[in-house]
Amino acid sequence: MVASCPEPWHCPTSTGRAGSTTGATGAIGAIASRLGIDWRAARGIGVMARAVGLVGHILEETRDPMATEIWERVDEEASAHLKPKK
């Protein structure tokens, strides 16, 4: 993020387009910048937000596992072309 940008959500992104969607981490950075929070602390806030999301996904997987089902389906569909046709 450009430090001299007065309103980060209107500033050009790495693609050079103003107003591009940056996602939750980018929004956190923009808000932190607007609040005058040091960029090093803002990076930490973004990392913490991602960590909380990861913990939420892990808890969801332990309560309602779906990884095995997804793995088996992907394996079956990805290797379907190797099985003889009936």
C-alpha positions in Angstrom: 0.0 0.0 0.0 1.3 3.4 -0.8 1.9 5.5 2.3 1.1 8.8 0.7 -2.3 7.7 -0.5 -4.9 9.7 1.4 -7.8 7.2 0.8 -6.3 3.7 0.3 -9.5 2.2 -1.1 -9.4 4.7 -4.1 -5.6 4.3 -4.8 -4.3 2.1 -7.6 -3.6 -1.5 -6.8 -0.6 -3.5 -8.0 -2.6 -4.0 -11.2 -2.8 -0.2 -11.7 -6.6 -0.1 -11.5 -8.3 2.1 -9.0 -11.1 0.6 -7.0 -10.2 -3.0 -7.5 -11.4 -5.6 -5.0 -8.6 -6.5 -2.6 -10.3 -8.9 -0.3 -10.6 -9.0 3.5 -6.9 -8.6 4.2 -6.7 -5.6 1.9 -9.7 -4.1 3.5 -8.1 -4.5 6.9 -5.0 -2.8 5.7 -6.9 0.0 4.2 -8.9 0.6 7.4 -5.7 0.4 9.5 -4.0 2.9 7.2 -6.9 5.3 7.4 -6.8 5.0 11.2 -3.2 5.9 11.2 -2.0 2.5 12.4 1.7 1.8 11.6 1.9 -0.5 8.6 3.9 -3.1 10.6 1.1 -3.4 13.1 -1.5 -3.5 10.3 0.3 -6.5 8.8 0.1 -8.2 12.1 -3.6 -7.5 12.3 -4.1 -9.1 8.8 -2.1 -12.2 9.9 -4.2 -12.5 13.0 -7.4 -12.3 11.0 -6.3 -15.0 8.7 -5.2 -17.2 11.7 -8.7 -16.8 13.2 -10.3 -17.9 9.9 -8.0 -20.9 9.7 -9.0 -22.0 13.3 -12.6 -21.6 12.3 -12.1 -23.9 9.3 -10.3 -26.5 11.5 -13.1 -26.5 14.0 -15.7 -26.9 11.3 -13.7 -29.8 9.8 -13.5 -31.5 13.2 -17.3 -31.1 13.8 -18.4 -32.1 10.3 -15.6 -33.8 8.4 -15.7 -33.6 4.7 -12.0 -33.9 3.6 -12.3 -37.7 3.0 -15.4 -37.3 0.9 -13.8 -34.6 -1.2 -10.6 -36.6 -1.6 -12.5 -39.7 -2.7 -14.7 -37.8 -5.2 -11.7 -35.9 -6.7 -9.8 -39.2 -7.0 -12.7 -40.9 -8.6 -13.5 -38.1 -11.1 -9.8 -37.4 -11.9 -9.1 -41.0 -12.7 -12.4 -41.8 -14.4 -10.7 -41.6 -17.9 -8.3 -44.5 -16.8 -11.1 -47.0 -16.1 -12.4 -49.1 -19.0 -15.8 -48.0 -20.4 -18.7 -50.3 -19.9 
